[in-house]
Amino acid sequence: MNRRQILASAAVALCAAALAPAASLAAAVRTRWRLGGSEGFDALCFLGPLSGKPFYARFYEQELAAFKPRLSQPATDALMSLHAEADKAGALLGPGLCTILSGGPTASLDDLIASTRAAETVLLPPYKGGAYWDEADWTRFTAGRERLLTVFEALKAADFAGFRHGLVDAALARRAPALQARLAGADVAAEQERLLGRRIDPQVEVVLLWFSKPHGVRVQGGRFLCHVDYPDDAIIRIAGHEGMHPPFDMKGPAAQAAYLVLEKDALLTRIIAEHDHAFGYNTLEGLLNEDTVQALDQIVGEHLGVAKPPAERWARSDDGMHVLAAGLYGLLKADGYDRTGGNIADWIRAAAKGGRLGPASLHAAAARVLGLPADQLWPRPRPA
């Protein structure tokens, strides 16, 4: 048995042990944590760095120098065309594919290949029946299926599996036991239910990856993806965030009431148009979904003792674009929602209909949280 096999075996054993939550904690803590890894999800996340976009490549310079020359030109051309189509649609290729393909097996590249070939029977039913269904995304996925298969087959031929094992196995073996112990007392599900106003699946599966930077990605099945070396508190924050997507039906009455107000907000319109679209959140629906969850996860983090100061957080996150999150958080705190909890869909609908999501109220709340004048929320002033 060679060193790589020893590390792989150790990682599998540790992750398998981590999959079983401690029985002694089950009665006290509602959240049931599971840890694991995934070759398939790592392959999908690697599609971002392989594009060469600085947004991703800055995290993986050495890995790209070692692996990218292994890819055939047809595979590289196919990948770039898929990225171009996603960019045109205002979408992110890797995270979007993670969402769709998470409806099937994701342990290996072979799983991704088999699921993509049988997409209508394996992937479509869970995707269409879940909260993430998007007909345009599915249409783009099926239109690019053959090119995607070309990329997957090229990754397999270039021994992506072996390349990944050499990077992630030692980190998984080191990380899993300590992280499992830290997560055991973090009851994110109870906090999320208190703030959302509905029951959620208390099982949270953390899929630890190598190529997921800078994203944390929620996928089907109560799972989220993050980097194996993210700090413990960051993983708890990501779990507290990702488990609340979507916070309510993004086509339902609460969302529709919010859109009627927010679409008239010139500041939010500018943010959507002017921000770096590599961050995502390129539509009002996407921004409302994300920023409502950010406002709520800040409260979750505060209750669990892992939050960053809100002004610092939103100053640094995505070039300061999440002004809506800061405003919603400010309004929620003013209402004492962090103490009482409630039904977030009802709160959003009432805030929209009561005028509190209008610019005068929303911008003032954001300004108080961010420590900025209300007329300097975007773009953020440069430090002197």
C-alpha positions as CSV (number, residue, x, y, z in Angstrom):
1,M,0.0,0.0,0.0
2,N,1.5,3.4,-1.0
3,R,1.4,6.6,0.9
4,R,-1.6,7.9,-1.0
5,Q,-3.6,4.8,-0.3
6,I,-2.7,5.0,3.4
7,L,-3.9,8.7,3.6
8,A,-7.1,7.8,1.6
9,S,-7.9,5.0,4.0
10,A,-7.3,7.1,7.0
11,A,-9.5,9.9,5.6
12,V,-12.3,7.5,4.8
13,A,-12.2,5.9,8.3
14,L,-12.3,9.3,10.0
15,C,-15.0,10.6,7.9
16,A,-17.1,7.5,8.3
17,A,-16.7,7.8,12.1
18,A,-17.8,11.4,11.8
19,L,-20.9,10.5,10.0
20,A,-22.5,9.1,13.1
21,P,-23.7,11.8,15.5
22,A,-22.9,11.3,19.2
23,A,-25.9,9.7,20.9
24,S,-25.3,11.5,24.1
25,L,-25.8,14.9,22.4
26,A,-28.9,13.9,20.3
27,A,-31.4,14.7,23.0
28,A,-29.8,18.1,23.9
29,V,-29.0,19.4,20.4
30,R,-31.4,19.3,17.6
31,T,-28.9,19.6,14.8
32,R,-27.4,16.3,13.6
33,W,-24.0,17.0,12.0
34,R,-22.4,14.8,9.4
35,L,-19.0,15.2,7.7
36,G,-17.6,13.8,4.5
37,G,-15.8,14.5,1.3
38,S,-16.7,14.1,-2.4
39,E,-14.6,13.7,-5.5
40,G,-17.6,14.6,-7.6
41,F,-18.3,17.9,-5.9
42,D,-14.6,18.8,-5.9
43,A,-14.5,18.1,-9.7
44,L,-17.5,20.5,-10.2
45,C,-15.9,23.2,-8.0
46,F,-12.6,22.8,-9.9
47,L,-14.4,24.0,-13.1
48,G,-14.2,27.6,-11.7
49,P,-10.4,27.7,-11.2
50,L,-9.9,25.8,-14.6
51,S,-11.6,28.8,-16.3
52,G,-8.6,30.9,-15.4
53,K,-10.8,33.6,-13.9
54,P,-8.9,35.6,-11.3
55,F,-11.9,35.3,-9.0
56,Y,-11.1,31.6,-8.6
57,A,-7.5,31.1,-9.9
58,R,-5.9,33.3,-7.2
59,F,-6.6,30.5,-4.7
60,Y,-5.2,27.7,-6.8
61,E,-2.2,28.9,-8.7
62,Q,0.0,25.9,-7.9
63,E,-2.8,23.4,-8.6
64,L,-3.6,24.9,-11.9
65,A,0.0,25.0,-13.0
66,A,0.3,21.3,-12.2
67,F,-3.1,20.1,-13.6
68,K,-4.3,22.4,-16.4
69,P,-1.7,21.2,-19.0
70,R,-3.2,17.7,-18.6
71,L,-6.5,18.8,-20.2
72,S,-7.1,18.3,-23.9
73,Q,-7.8,21.4,-26.0
74,P,-11.3,20.1,-26.9
75,A,-12.1,19.8,-23.2
76,T,-10.7,23.3,-22.5
77,D,-12.8,24.8,-25.4
78,A,-15.9,23.0,-24.1
79,L,-15.4,24.3,-20.6
80,M,-14.8,27.9,-21.7
81,S,-18.0,27.8,-23.8
82,L,-20.0,26.5,-20.8
83,H,-18.6,29.4,-18.7
84,A,-19.4,31.9,-21.3
85,E,-23.0,30.7,-21.5
86,A,-23.3,30.8,-17.7
87,D,-21.8,34.3,-17.6
88,K,-24.3,35.5,-20.2
89,A,-27.2,34.1,-18.0
90,G,-25.8,35.8,-14.9
91,A,-25.1,32.4,-13.3
92,L,-22.1,30.7,-11.8
93,L,-21.2,27.5,-13.6
94,G,-19.7,25.4,-10.8
95,P,-22.2,26.2,-8.0
96,G,-25.1,25.8,-10.5
97,L,-23.9,22.4,-11.6
98,C,-23.4,21.4,-7.9
99,T,-27.0,22.1,-7.3
100,I,-28.4,20.2,-10.3
101,L,-26.0,17.2,-9.9
102,S,-26.5,16.9,-6.2
103,G,-29.8,15.2,-7.0
104,G,-27.8,12.1,-8.0
105,P,-24.7,10.3,-6.7
106,T,-21.6,12.5,-6.3
107,A,-19.0,10.3,-4.8
108,S,-16.9,10.1,-8.0
109,L,-16.4,11.5,-11.5
110,D,-18.0,8.2,-12.8
111,D,-21.1,9.1,-10.8
112,L,-21.3,12.5,-12.4
113,I,-20.8,11.0,-15.9
114,A,-23.6,8.4,-15.3
115,S,-26.0,11.0,-13.9
116,T,-25.4,13.5,-16.7
117,R,-26.1,10.8,-19.3
118,A,-29.3,9.8,-17.5
119,A,-30.2,13.3,-16.4
120,E,-33.9,13.1,-17.2
121,T,-34.4,10.0,-15.0
122,V,-31.8,10.6,-12.3
123,L,-31.5,14.3,-11.9
124,L,-34.7,16.0,-13.1
125,P,-37.2,14.5,-10.6
126,P,-35.4,15.6,-7.4
127,Y,-34.4,18.9,-9.0
128,K,-37.8,19.8,-10.3
129,G,-39.5,18.7,-7.1
130,G,-37.3,20.8,-4.8
131,A,-36.8,24.3,-3.8
132,Y,-34.0,25.0,-6.3
133,W,-35.9,24.3,-9.5
134,D,-35.1,26.7,-12.3
135,E,-36.3,25.9,-15.8
136,A,-33.8,28.2,-17.5
137,D,-30.9,26.6,-15.6
138,W,-32.1,23.1,-16.5
139,T,-32.4,24.0,-20.2
140,R,-28.9,25.4,-20.2
141,F,-27.7,22.2,-18.5
142,T,-29.2,19.9,-21.0
143,A,-28.1,22.1,-23.9
144,G,-24.5,21.8,-22.7
145,R,-24.6,18.1,-21.7
146,E,-22.3,16.8,-24.4
147,R,-19.7,19.5,-23.7
148,L,-20.0,18.8,-20.0
149,L,-19.4,15.1,-20.6
150,T,-16.3,16.0,-22.7
151,V,-15.0,17.9,-19.7
152,F,-15.8,15.1,-17.2
153,E,-14.1,12.5,-19.4
154,A,-11.0,14.7,-19.8
155,L,-10.8,15.1,-16.0
156,K,-11.0,11.4,-15.6
157,A,-8.4,10.8,-18.3
158,A,-6.1,13.3,-16.5
159,D,-6.4,11.4,-13.2
160,F,-8.3,14.1,-11.4
161,A,-9.1,11.5,-8.7
162,G,-5.5,10.8,-7.9
163,F,-4.6,14.5,-8.1
164,R,-7.3,15.4,-5.6
165,H,-6.4,12.6,-3.2
166,G,-2.9,13.9,-3.0
167,L,-4.2,17.3,-2.0
168,V,-7.2,16.7,0.3
169,D,-6.7,13.3,2.1
170,A,-4.2,14.4,4.7
171,A,-6.3,17.6,5.4
172,L,-9.5,15.4,5.8
173,A,-7.7,13.0,8.2
174,R,-6.4,15.9,10.3
175,R,-9.6,18.0,10.2
176,A,-12.5,15.6,10.7
177,P,-12.2,14.6,14.3
178,A,-11.6,18.0,15.8
179,L,-14.3,19.6,13.6
180,Q,-16.8,17.0,14.6
181,A,-16.2,17.7,18.3
182,R,-16.6,21.5,17.7
183,L,-19.8,21.1,15.7
184,A,-21.5,18.8,18.2
185,G,-22.7,21.7,20.4
186,A,-23.6,24.1,17.7
187,D,-27.4,23.9,17.3
188,V,-27.8,25.8,14.0
189,A,-31.1,24.0,13.1
190,A,-32.9,25.2,16.2
191,E,-31.8,28.8,15.6
192,Q,-32.8,28.6,12.0
193,E,-36.3,27.3,12.8
194,R,-36.7,30.0,15.4
195,L,-36.0,32.7,12.8
196,L,-37.6,31.2,9.7
197,G,-40.8,30.2,11.5
198,R,-40.9,26.7,10.0
199,R,-39.5,23.3,10.7
200,I,-36.4,22.3,8.8
201,D,-34.5,19.0,8.4
202,P,-32.1,19.0,11.5
203,Q,-29.5,16.9,9.6
204,V,-26.7,19.1,8.3
205,E,-24.1,17.4,6.1
206,V,-20.8,19.3,5.7
207,V,-19.0,18.3,2.5
208,L,-15.3,19.2,2.9
209,L,-13.6,20.0,-0.4
210,W,-10.4,21.3,-1.8
211,F,-11.5,23.3,-4.7
212,S,-14.6,25.2,-3.3
213,K,-12.9,28.5,-2.5
214,P,-14.2,31.2,-2.3
215,H,-17.7,29.7,-2.1
216,G,-19.9,28.0,0.4
217,V,-22.6,26.3,-1.6
218,R,-25.9,24.8,-0.4
219,V,-27.1,21.8,-2.5
220,Q,-29.9,19.4,-2.4
221,G,-30.4,17.1,0.6
222,G,-29.5,19.4,3.5
223,R,-25.8,19.5,2.4
224,F,-23.4,22.4,2.0
225,L,-20.0,22.5,0.5
226,C,-17.0,24.3,2.0
227,H,-13.2,24.2,2.0
228,V,-11.6,21.6,4.3
229,D,-9.4,24.2,5.9
230,Y,-12.0,26.9,6.7
231,P,-11.9,27.7,10.5
232,D,-14.4,26.0,12.7
233,D,-16.3,29.3,13.3
234,A,-16.5,30.0,9.6
235,I,-18.0,26.5,8.9
236,I,-20.6,27.1,11.6
237,R,-21.4,30.5,10.0
238,I,-21.7,28.9,6.6
239,A,-23.9,26.2,7.9
240,G,-26.1,28.8,9.6
241,H,-26.3,30.6,6.3
242,E,-26.7,27.9,3.7
243,G,-29.4,25.9,5.6
244,M,-31.8,28.8,5.3
245,H,-31.9,29.1,1.5
246,P,-34.4,30.0,0.3
247,P,-35.8,31.8,3.4
248,F,-39.3,31.7,1.9
249,D,-40.9,30.9,-1.4
250,M,-39.1,33.3,-3.8
251,K,-42.2,33.2,-6.1
252,G,-44.7,33.5,-3.3
253,P,-46.7,36.4,-1.8
254,A,-44.0,37.6,0.6
255,A,-41.4,37.8,-2.1
256,Q,-43.8,39.4,-4.6
257,A,-44.7,42.1,-2.0
258,A,-41.0,42.8,-1.5
259,Y,-40.2,42.9,-5.2
260,L,-42.9,45.6,-5.7
261,V,-41.0,47.9,-3.3
262,L,-37.4,46.9,-3.9
263,E,-37.5,47.1,-7.7
264,K,-38.2,50.8,-7.4
265,D,-35.1,51.3,-5.2
266,A,-32.5,53.1,-7.4
267,L,-29.7,52.1,-5.1
268,L,-30.4,48.4,-5.2
269,T,-30.9,48.7,-9.0
270,R,-27.4,50.2,-9.2
271,I,-25.8,47.6,-7.0
272,I,-27.3,44.7,-9.1
273,A,-26.0,46.4,-12.3
274,E,-22.6,47.6,-11.0
275,H,-21.3,44.9,-8.7
276,D,-18.8,42.2,-9.8
277,H,-21.1,39.6,-11.4
278,A,-18.6,36.9,-10.5
279,F,-20.1,37.1,-7.0
280,G,-23.5,36.1,-8.2
281,Y,-26.7,37.7,-7.0
282,N,-27.3,39.2,-10.4
283,T,-31.1,39.6,-10.2
284,L,-33.4,41.1,-7.6
285,E,-34.7,37.7,-6.7
286,G,-31.2,36.4,-6.1
287,L,-30.3,39.4,-4.1
288,L,-33.4,39.2,-1.9
289,N,-32.8,35.5,-1.3
290,E,-29.2,36.0,-0.4
291,D,-29.5,39.1,1.7
292,T,-32.5,38.0,3.7
293,V,-30.5,34.9,4.6
294,Q,-27.4,37.0,5.4
295,A,-29.5,39.2,7.8
296,L,-30.8,36.1,9.5
297,D,-27.5,34.2,9.7
298,Q,-25.9,37.2,11.4
299,I,-28.4,36.7,14.2
300,V,-27.7,32.9,14.2
301,G,-24.0,33.6,14.5
302,E,-24.5,36.1,17.3
303,H,-26.6,33.6,19.3
304,L,-24.0,30.8,18.7
305,G,-21.0,33.1,19.5
306,V,-19.4,32.9,16.1
307,A,-20.5,36.1,14.4
308,K,-18.3,38.8,13.0
309,P,-19.2,42.4,13.8
310,P,-21.9,43.3,11.2
311,A,-20.3,46.5,10.0
312,E,-17.0,44.7,9.5
313,R,-18.6,41.8,7.8
314,W,-20.6,43.7,5.3
315,A,-17.8,46.1,4.6
316,R,-15.6,43.3,3.4
317,S,-18.0,40.9,1.9
318,D,-18.3,41.0,-1.9
319,D,-17.0,44.5,-2.2
320,G,-19.7,45.8,0.2
321,M,-22.6,45.0,-2.1
322,H,-24.9,43.6,0.6
323,V,-26.5,46.8,1.6
324,L,-29.9,45.1,1.6
325,A,-28.7,42.6,4.1
326,A,-27.5,45.3,6.4
327,G,-30.8,47.1,6.1
328,L,-32.9,44.1,6.8
329,Y,-30.7,43.1,9.7
330,G,-31.1,46.6,11.2
331,L,-34.8,46.5,10.8
332,L,-35.0,43.0,12.4
333,K,-32.9,44.1,15.3
334,A,-35.0,47.2,15.8
335,D,-38.1,45.0,16.1
336,G,-36.4,42.7,18.6
337,Y,-36.7,39.8,16.1
338,D,-33.4,38.5,17.2
339,R,-34.9,37.8,20.7
340,T,-38.4,36.8,19.7
341,G,-38.0,35.0,16.4
342,G,-41.0,34.7,14.2
343,N,-42.0,33.9,10.7
344,I,-39.7,35.6,8.3
345,A,-42.1,35.4,5.3
346,D,-44.8,37.2,7.4
347,W,-42.3,39.8,8.6
348,I,-41.0,40.5,5.0
349,R,-44.6,40.8,3.7
350,A,-45.6,43.2,6.5
351,A,-42.4,45.2,6.2
352,A,-43.0,45.6,2.4
353,K,-46.7,46.6,2.8
354,G,-46.0,48.9,5.7
355,G,-43.4,50.9,3.7
356,R,-40.4,49.8,5.8
357,L,-38.6,48.3,2.8
358,G,-38.8,51.6,1.0
359,P,-35.5,53.6,0.5
360,A,-36.0,56.0,3.4
361,S,-36.4,53.3,6.0
362,L,-34.2,50.6,4.5
363,H,-31.2,52.9,3.7
364,A,-31.4,54.5,7.1
365,A,-31.3,51.1,8.8
366,A,-28.3,50.0,6.6
367,A,-26.5,53.3,7.4
368,R,-26.8,52.7,11.1
369,V,-25.5,49.2,10.9
370,L,-22.6,50.0,8.5
371,G,-21.7,53.3,10.2
372,L,-21.9,55.2,6.9
373,P,-24.0,58.2,5.7
374,A,-27.1,57.0,3.9
375,D,-26.0,58.6,0.7
376,Q,-22.6,56.7,0.7
377,L,-23.8,53.1,1.0
378,W,-22.7,52.2,-2.6
379,P,-20.1,52.2,-3.8
380,R,-18.4,52.2,-0.5
381,P,-16.1,55.1,0.2
382,R,-12.4,54.2,-0.2
383,P,-10.4,54.3,3.0
384,A,-8.3,57.5,3.3
